[in-house]
């Protein structure tokens, strides 16, 4: 089989934007409709500053983007390492 390497930066940005927007929208839903407040409080314990407010949603986007960016970069790097090691086997 022919496996190809992942573009680490592209995956990191894609995951960062996706997760950041998800957190941002969750914060806005909590702010506007008072829904999922328990989930927002739970995530806010890890993402310090994330609250069901507009500013809290922006903070959540920034922290969520950074979190998923780093995770995506690490994931793609590990995948590429494994592909290189087992490519000829």
Secondary structure, 3 states (H helix, E strand, C coil): CCCCCCCHHHHHHHHHHHHHHHHHHHHHHHHHHCCCHHHHHHHHHHCCCCCCCHHHHHHHHHHHHHHHHHHHHHHHHHHHHHHHHHCCC
